[in-house]
């Protein structure tokens, strides 16, 4: 019994030695749970840092996209149409006949034809009266032309207003919204300029008409005085009515 047990123990020891000498047994022998947990924690932290960097890059990309939208230019512009209309009204105002929109020219005209010269001849007084009537007629014609120009430009101004409102509502950024607002203000300024031109033309016509009436009254008084001061007044002349 003793002799048979010895070989068994020897065989078991040899088998155990072979198992421990194998690579798997060697790996099991060097495994360190604490070191493994530390490595896993470091890997998790590294992964979290990478995720944070990815989120930061995504935020930067979104910010750049928002900045690009905010800096985008408005695709519609009404400045050319506004400038065209302003030039048209300005040209109509520049076509004012006889008495221009100029302080020096107005003073000269009033000095010639709206200020009574007691030493002027009757023919000269008549010529001044005709000149004043012509000035008034031309001023009212100019006022009508300006009014017609303003009315003609109203459909275009309305179309520009609708287009700008649509563009402002569809603005994708701050710059586009600001540009749309600025163009709407420019359009309103152009409409105010049209109204100012129309009022100026009408006021010019009214002022010339009133000046004509005042000058005509002065002239009428002067001519009546001359008529009454003549040495030889009206003398009746015999008239033969029936043969």
BAZA-895566 format. One line per 2 residues: number of its first residue (from 1); their letters; for each residue z, x, y of C-alpha. Coordinates in steps of 0.2 Angstrom, whole numbers, m for minus. Layout:
NUM	a	Z/X/Y; ...
This chain:
1	xx	0/0/0; 4/14/12
3	xx	m12/23/7; m23/8/10
5	xx	m15/4/27; m18/21/34
7	xx	m37/20/34; m36/3/42
9	xx	m26/9/57; m37/24/58
11	xx	m53/13/59; m45/1/72
13	xx	m40/16/83; m58/23/82
15	xx	m66/7/86; m54/5/101
17	xx	m59/22/107; m77/18/106
19	xx	m75/2/116; m65/11/129
21	xx	m79/24/130; m93/12/133
23	xx	m100/9/151; m93/m9/152
25	xx	m76/m2/148; m78/11/161
27	xx	m82/m2/174; m68/m13/170
29	xx	m57/2/172; m62/6/190
31	xx	m62/m12/197; m51/m14/212
33	xx	m48/m32/218; m40/m27/234
35	xx	m56/m17/239; m67/m30/233
37	xx	m59/m43/244; m60/m32/259
39	xx	m78/m29/256; m81/m48/254
41	xx	m72/m51/271; m82/m37/280
43	xx	m98/m45/273; m93/m62/279
45	xx	m89/m55/296; m105/m46/297
47	xx	m114/m63/293; m105/m72/306
49	xx	m110/m59/319; m128/m61/314
51	xx	m127/m80/315; m119/m78/333
53	xx	m133/m66/338; m146/m79/331
55	xx	m138/m93/341; m138/m82/357
57	xx	m156/m78/355; m160/m97/352
59	xx	m150/m101/368; m159/m87/378
61	xx	m176/m94/372; m171/m112/377
63	xx	m165/m105/394; m182/m96/396
65	xx	m191/m112/392; m181/m122/404
67	xx	m184/m109/418; m203/m110/414
69	xx	m203/m129/416; m193/m128/432
71	xx	m205/m115/439; m220/m124/434
73	xx	m232/m129/448; m236/m147/452
75	xx	m253/m150/444; m258/m162/458
77	xx	m260/m158/477; m264/m170/491
79	xx	m263/m157/505; m282/m156/506
81	xx	m284/m174/509; m270/m174/522
83	xx	m278/m160/531; m295/m169/531
85	xx	m287/m185/538; m278/m175/551
87	xx	m294/m166/556; m303/m183/557
89	xx	m291/m190/569; m290/m174/579
91	xx	m309/m175/581; m308/m193/587
93	xx	m295/m188/600; m306/m173/606
95	xx	m321/m185/608; m311/m194/622
97	xx	m324/m197/636; m323/m195/655
99	xx	m304/m193/657; m299/m180/643
101	xx	m281/m178/636; m278/m163/648
103	xx	m265/m163/662; m276/m153/674
105	xx	m291/m164/671; m281/m180/674
107	xx	m275/m173/690; m292/m168/696
109	xx	m299/m185/691; m285/m195/700
111	xx	m287/m184/715; m306/m188/716
113	xx	m306/m207/712; m289/m214/711
115	xx	m282/m208/727; m288/m217/743
117	xx	m296/m206/756; m296/m216/772
119	xx	m310/m204/779; m322/m208/764
121	xx	m337/m218/768; m340/m236/761
123	xx	m353/m229/749; m340/m216/743
125	xx	m327/m229/740; m340/m240/730
127	xx	m344/m224/720; m325/m221/716
129	xx	m323/m239/711; m338/m238/699
131	xx	m331/m222/692; m314/m229/689
133	xx	m321/m244/680; m331/m232/669
135	xx	m316/m222/665; m306/m238/659
137	xx	m321/m244/649; m322/m227/640
139	xx	m304/m226/637; m304/m243/628
141	xx	m319/m238/618; m310/m222/613
143	xx	m294/m232/608; m304/m243/597
145	xx	m312/m228/589; m296/m220/585
147	xx	m289/m237/578; m304/m238/568
149	xx	m302/m221/561; m284/m224/557
151	xx	m288/m240/548; m302/m232/539
153	xx	m290/m218/532; m277/m231/526
155	xx	m285/m233/508; m285/m215/505
157	xx	m267/m213/511; m262/m227/499
159	xx	m271/m218/485; m263/m202/489
161	xx	m246/m210/490; m248/m218/473
163	xx	m254/m201/465; m239/m192/472
165	xx	m227/m205/466; m234/m204/449
167	xx	m234/m185/449; m216/m185/455
169	xx	m210/m197/441; m219/m186/428
171	xx	m212/m169/435; m205/m158/422
173	xx	m195/m146/433; m186/m143/449
175	xx	m201/m135/457; m213/m149/453
177	xx	m201/m162/459; m198/m152/475
179	xx	m217/m150/478; m220/m169/475
181	xx	m207/m173/488; m214/m161/500
183	xx	m231/m168/499; m224/m185/501
185	xx	m216/m179/517; m232/m171/522
187	xx	m241/m188/519; m228/m197/529
189	xx	m230/m185/543; m249/m187/543
191	xx	m246/m206/544; m235/m203/559
193	xx	m248/m192/567; m260/m206/565
195	xx	m249/m219/573; m245/m207/587
197	xx	m263/m204/590; m267/m223/590
199	xx	m252/m226/602; m258/m211/614
201	xx	m276/m218/614; m270/m236/618
203	xx	m258/m229/631; m271/m219/639
205	xx	m282/m235/640; m268/m245/647
207	xx	m263/m232/660; m281/m230/666
209	xx	m283/m249/668; m267/m250/678
211	xx	m272/m235/689; m289/m243/692
213	xx	m280/m259/697; m269/m250/709
215	xx	m283/m240/717; m294/m255/718
217	xx	m280/m264/728; m278/m249/740
219	xx	m297/m249/742; m298/m267/745
221	xx	m285/m266/759; m294/m251/767
223	xx	m311/m260/766; m303/m276/774
225	xx	m295/m265/788; m312/m257/791
227	xx	m320/m274/792; m307/m281/804
229	xx	m308/m265/815; m327/m266/818
231	xx	m331/m268/837; m345/m280/833
233	xx	m339/m293/821; m349/m307/814
235	xx	m361/m316/826; m369/m332/822
237	xx	m388/m332/822; m399/m347/825
239	xx	m407/m353/809; m422/m364/809
241	xx	m420/m376/794; m434/m389/797
243	x	m451/m387/804
